[in-house]
Amino acid sequence: MQFSYNALGQEFLRQSQAGFANSSHYTATGLLAHQRAGRGTESFLQSLHDNPLQPPISTDVHRGYQYDKAFNLVNIDDARWNRTQYRYNANDQIVETQYSNQFECQSEKFQYDNNLNITEHQFIPSDAQGAFLQLAQQQQKGRVTRRITAKGYQDYHYDINGRLTQKVVHQHGFRAKTWYYQWNTLNQLIACFNPEGECWRYTYDAFGRRLSKSKVVDNRPISPPNSPFKNKRIQRVDYLWSGDQMVQETPIYADGTLAYDSQIQWLYQPGEITPTARYQRGKLHYVVTDHQGTPREIFSEKGIISWAGRLNTWGQMAFWQSHDDYADNDSEYTECHFRFAGQYEDKESGLYYNRFRYYDKDTGQYISPDPIGLLGGFNPYGYVHCPTGWVDPFGLAGCPIREINGTKIYGKGQKDGTPGHDQFSEVIANKLAMSGQFKAIYLNRSYSFALGKRISARRPDVMAIDIHGKIHAIELASKTDMGTKLPLLTSRNHEVISKLPTKQQGKILILEHEYKHKDIKEILDKLILDILRNNN
């Protein structure tokens, strides 16, 4: 695979020798504006060469994105799924999603409480003959306790630690269906019992990464039609990791032998959470993601589409398509269980494994509280307040993402009551990104969030990882920080950074109030110059 970048360091083309091509174009602010993917024909490449600032002629994937002045996504124009439109409230939460096509669900509407929890969800059909569905979610202590529909209701029960232990679905005229959940002392889900008589058990390593899931009980006389595996004898799946990237799925038969034909390897770009490619049965397939890192299509090496999917607003798989000409054991047959960035769907439970927690797509919440407690925010079960602009790849804290000069910037500047505090944080992040000397920048994000480990919940105003892997912390002292509190900004960050490996220990910079452009520029220029000297 060959990658090409524009003058700002943004990827604008990835291309395989066998024929696959994927081009990307961006707005002036660095947001994804257009995607084209499929077969890299001569006309496709020629049009891209003649006018690199404009999207090339149409391919299998022809997708455009439009944003409002607050950078909220308002339109997605997709050649396969047609147009999707979003409308927001004053809190930048989605209150309506409209799908301009002929599918069953034409639009969704949402209402929220003061803690940003979903309290009402409406499915509105495209015509009068469709089924109008209205859901009401009752909340208590930030978590869903009951969901009510015209067909019945669902009850949710939790233990004293706030973890979901039981979900009971009551449908008028039918026997209740019950799911049971078991947890260990580390707040990790270790077992799920579903109404079909299955028990699935989960194991983890010392870093909280899931190593396996095993089916240990099955009371059903026949295998279900929607089994997550094509070979019904498979009883376990083992997972292999590289850092926070799940790089391999290995199904295992009941007799303990490996199902090599069903083994999947996932390939990533450095530092990414969503895979770039998929390898199975000697065949390589390429993954095309949207602006949030959600997989939308999978292509063969020749640029032929083999899988496509679209999620509803809060992550439900609304529609998906797989190539009808492929048999289940065909080398070109593909599946994809990745959902939102960092999430992997478990068919047996309907939950999405989200690194440190499990996400329920039906409620739009996690089924256990934030492992860092109140430091995670006032909504311990919340996913993100807006799924079109934010992601939570580790199940710890939601975060918006943008890219400048090839450097990803996570989060937004903190508003703390000091005029200019958030704006200066944003300007600093932009300047560091434009220098080309940083791999990633985090605004008001914890060390644990950035490094993927439970290092510290401390949140510097700006944290930057340079191209050598060093971690730098930048604090903008607020009005209340000036005086006796000022040394604390250094000592608190030094306490964390000093515990990192020596090669990762960077600088701690304190910018005092009142902020002066000249002083900030000199400090940042010196930091960038020191990194450039290390390059030599």
C-alpha positions, 0 to 999 in steps of 0.5 A: 500500500502506498500513501500520498500526502498533501503539503499540510501532511494530510493523507489524500491518496492510498493506493495498492498495486493491485488496483484499490484506491482511496482519495480524501479531501479536506476543508480549510480547517482540516475536516474531512470533506470528500471520500472516493474509494474503489478501483483506481482506474486511469480516469480516476487517477488522471482526474486526481492528477489534473486537479488534486484539490477536487474529488476525482470522478465517481467510484464505488464510494462517493461520500461528502461531508458538510459542517456548520460554523461550530464544526458540527457535522450537518450532512453526509451525502453518500452514493450508497446510503444517500443523504443523512442530515443532523440537527443539534440543540444548544448543547451540540447534541443531536436532536434529529437525524434524517435519512433521505432514502426509502429504508424503513426508518426515515428519521430519528428524534431524541430528547435529553435530560439536564445531565445529557442522558437520552430520555426519549427516542423516536423512530419515524417511518418514511411513509404512513404504513411504516411502524412509528416507534417511540422509546422512553428511557427512565434514568436514575443516578445517570443510568438507564433503569427502564425503557418503555415502548408500545410493545412492552418494557425493559428493566435494568438492574445493577449491583452496589458498584453500579454495574449492570447485572440483569436485563429483563425484556417484557413484551406483551403476550410473550414470556420475559427474556433475561440476560445476566452479567457477572463481573470481577473485582476489577470491574471487568465483565467476565460472563454473560448469560443470554435467554437462548441458554448460552453462557459466554465467559471473557478473560483479560490480561494485566492491561485490561485487554480482552484475551478471549471469549468462550462459549461454555453452556449451550442449551439450544438444540440447533445453532441459531441462524444468526450465529456470529461464526460460520462454523458452528463448532467454534467455541472460543475466540482468542485475541492478540494485541499490539498496545491498544490495537487488536491485531488478530482474532483466532477462533478455536474449535470445541476440541481445542484446535485452531480454526486457521481458515477463520483467523483474521489479522488486522493491520493498522497505521501507527497510533491508529485505533481503527484498522486499515486492512484485514487479512484472512485466508491469504487474502488482503482487504482494505478498510475505508472509514468515515470522518470518525474512524468508523468502518464503512466499507471493505474492499478487495486488493483489486478495489472491488467492494465486499462489505458495506455498513451504516450505523444509526445515530448511537451505533446500531447497525441499521443496514449492511451489505455483503457480496451475494456472490461469495459463499461463507467459505469463499476467500473473498467473504468478509465480515466486520464487527468493528463499530464506532472507533475502538468498539467491537461488537459481540453478537452473543450479547449485543454489546460493544466491547470498548476496551475498558468498558462495554457499550450498549447501543440501545441505550447509548450508554455504558453498562458500568460506571467510569473506572476513574470515578467522578474524574471522568465527568458528571455522567459516569455512564455516558458515552459521548454527548455527540457521536458525530463529532466525538469518540471514546476509543478506550471507554474512559472519556469522550473526545473530539478529534481533528487533524492539522498537518498530519497531527491528530488533535484530541479534545478542546481547550478548557473553559475555566472562567479565565478569558482566553484560556480555551482559545490560547490552548487551541492556538498552541495546539495548532502551532505545535501541529503545524511545526510537524514535530508532534505525533499527537496533541491532547487538549484537557485530556488525562495522561491515562487517556493519551497513553492508554494506561491507568497512569494518572487522571491528571489533565494538563491544558495541553499535552503533546507527544513529539516525533521522538515519543517524548511527553510534554505538558503545557499549563496555562495558569488561570487567574486563580493559579497565580500566586501560591498555587503556581508551583503546583502546576509544575509539581503535579505534572512532574509527579506523573512525567517522572514516573514515565520511562526516561526516553518519554520524559519531556518538558513541563511549560507554564504560561503565566496569566495574563497571556502574552502572544510574544511570550507564548511564541518564544516559549513554543519556538524554543520547544520546537527548536530543541526537538529539531536539534534532537533530530540531528 
